Amino acid sequence: MFTAAMIGFVAGFVGSMPVAGPISILVFGRGLQDRTRSGVYIALGGALAESAYAYLAFWGFGELFAQHRWIEPISLGAAAVILTALGVRFALQRTPPKPLDQFPDQAVGNKRSFFLGLTITALNPTLMATWLAAVTLLRSFDFHDFGSGRALPFSVGVALGIFGWFAVLLVLLGRYKERFSRGTLDRTIRIMGIALALFGVYFGVRFVTYLLAIE
């Protein structure tokens, strides 16, 4: 079981490195805005939700999702709205004149950040396909027994790996972001906002395509 957990940790850590997904962009943006605690809670929520996908993929629940086709369009529509709204907010937002960590986040803000990360990840049905492919690839190596009893330690390792990478990212941002001017930070955050909005548009197009296919 320890080996399964370590494999999950490595898969989660390495798989989260590219700053190319909605959660990565949100965590990166929070780090640039001196909102490290908010970034931590977003990462924690996202890690828990994605580890659930990894757990389901380990059990081979892809067929279950295929049988309940209504899950995908609802997830796509909700994700399109949330990501587009967040993207617009990021694109219009400017970095504060002084670090926000001088004013500790309220508990309600931490809860909101946690559920934001949890919701956005849970509404991304492509993660099921991603983890099904990852588990299939790992099983093809045939160097470890991937029985169903190891699904839980594997998913726990995935959660720790994902959160571990985002923790490292936030530490690096806290240490080195002062080397960039405020103008550079503003432009970076706006670009990330545009990227988030594009994710929203992408999910929206998939949602509309699904509806047209039904008709």
ROTORKOL-163138 format. One line per 4 residues: their letters; for each residue z negated, x, y of C-alpha. Coordinates in pm, whole numbers. Example, Ala and Ser with C-alpha at 12.3 -4.5 7.8 and 13.67 -1.06 7.14 Angstrom:
# residues 2
AS> -780/1230/-450; -714/1367/-106
END
This chain:
# residues 215
MFTA> 0/0/0; -70/290/234; 285/416/180; 427/71/263
AMIG> 218/64/582; 338/411/683; 701/315/619; 649/5/833
FVAG> 487/214/1107; 779/457/1120; 1032/171/1114; 853/-11/1397
FVGS> 798/301/1608; 1152/438/1579; 1315/95/1603; 1142/26/1935
MPVA> 1249/350/2104; 1575/233/2262; 1496/62/2595; 1758/-201/2522
GPIS> 1570/-519/2429; 1393/-782/2642; 1042/-665/2550; 1133/-299/2610
ILVF> 1268/-387/2954; 959/-592/3040; 717/-321/2930; 918/-54/3111
GRGL> 925/-266/3426; 550/-327/3414; 496/47/3381; 709/117/3688
QDRT> 517/-147/3884; 178/11/3804; 90/-289/3589; 2/-93/3278
RSGV> -249/-344/3146; 8/-624/3168; 256/-401/2983; 1/-337/2709
YIAL> -53/-709/2652; 322/-781/2653; 368/-505/2396; 83/-640/2183
GGAL> 228/-993/2182; 576/-866/2105; 450/-639/1826; 263/-923/1654
AESA> 561/-1159/1670; 808/-897/1545; 576/-795/1263; 581/-1159/1152
YAYL> 962/-1139/1132; 926/-817/931; 682/-992/697; 917/-1287/645
AFWG> 1214/-1056/592; 1014/-866/330; 962/-1193/145; 1330/-1280/174
FGEL> 1284/-1580/401; 1637/-1542/537; 1750/-1822/307; 1479/-2050/449
FAQH> 1608/-1993/802; 1961/-2061/681; 1849/-2397/538; 1680/-2499/864
RWIE> 1968/-2444/1104; 1794/-2627/1389; 1557/-2332/1441; 1828/-2103/1576
PISL> 1978/-2324/1852; 1636/-2426/1985; 1527/-2062/1995; 1851/-1956/2165
GAAA> 1826/-2224/2433; 1462/-2150/2515; 1523/-1774/2518; 1821/-1819/2752
VILT> 1610/-2006/3008; 1309/-1772/2993; 1505/-1445/3003; 1736/-1558/3283
ALGV> 1438/-1667/3494; 1255/-1339/3429; 1571/-1141/3505; 1619/-1311/3840
RFAL> 1253/-1252/3924; 1282/-882/3838; 1606/-847/4034; 1450/-994/4349
QRTP> 1114/-818/4314; 1017/-500/4495; 759/-241/4396; 423/-280/4569
PKPL> 325/-37/4848; 23/80/4646; -64/76/4274; -164/-264/4143
DQFP> -407/-106/3898; -648/-67/4192; -693/-442/4155; -772/-511/3788
DQAV> -572/-789/3622; -759/-1112/3568; -809/-1232/3210; -565/-1516/3267
GNKR> -300/-1260/3364; -360/-1068/3044; -329/-1384/2836; -9/-1477/3017
SFFL> 138/-1134/2950; 37/-1151/2583; 197/-1492/2530; 504/-1385/2726
GLTI> 563/-1098/2484; 480/-1319/2186; 709/-1603/2298; 1013/-1396/2392
TALN> 1002/-1208/2062; 943/-1523/1857; 1241/-1690/2027; 1476/-1410/1925
PTLM> 1620/-1523/1589; 1835/-1211/1564; 1520/-1017/1471; 1516/-1189/1133
ATWL> 1863/-1054/1058; 1763/-713/1192; 1458/-686/968; 1642/-828/667
AAVT> 1895/-547/710; 1617/-289/758; 1427/-402/447; 1749/-410/243
LLRS> 1827/-55/355; 1478/70/270; 1495/-89/-73; 1832/72/-138
FDFH> 1671/416/-116; 1459/321/-419; 1186/573/-338; 906/318/-315
DFGS> 813/-10/-482; 883/-290/-236; 713/-568/-429; 596/-882/-248
GRAL> 237/-761/-257; 326/-492/-6; 466/-730/255; 137/-749/447
PFSV> 69/-373/477; 434/-320/568; 418/-578/848; 85/-438/974
GVAL> 246/-93/987; 541/-241/1180; 306/-396/1438; 116/-69/1483
GIFG> 440/128/1511; 589/-102/1775; 269/-109/1978; 227/267/1934
WFAV> 568/339/2087; 510/111/2386; 168/271/2441; 334/615/2449
LLVL> 601/481/2686; 341/341/2927; 144/666/2924; 461/865/3004
LGRY> 553/626/3285; 203/647/3431; 224/1025/3431; 576/1084/3559
KERF> 688/784/3765; 534/932/4084; 820/1182/4084; 1058/901/4179
SRGT> 1088/752/4526; 1007/389/4593; 1376/320/4652; 1463/461/4310
LDRT> 1193/248/4146; 1320/-62/4326; 1676/0/4210; 1560/65/3853
IRIM> 1361/-259/3843; 1655/-454/3987; 1887/-309/3725; 1637/-407/3454
GIAL> 1623/-756/3602; 2000/-782/3580; 1983/-660/3220; 1725/-928/3135
ALFG> 1940/-1195/3301; 2239/-1075/3096; 2030/-1116/2781; 1959/-1470/2898
VYFG> 2331/-1534/2952; 2407/-1390/2608; 2161/-1626/2439; 2291/-1912/2654
VRFV> 2649/-1846/2542; 2538/-1843/2179; 2352/-2171/2236; 2658/-2340/2389
TYLL> 2882/-2199/2116; 2653/-2346/1854; 2662/-2688/2021; 3044/-2679/2047
AIE> 3069/-2585/1680; 2863/-2894/1588; 3096/-3118/1789
END
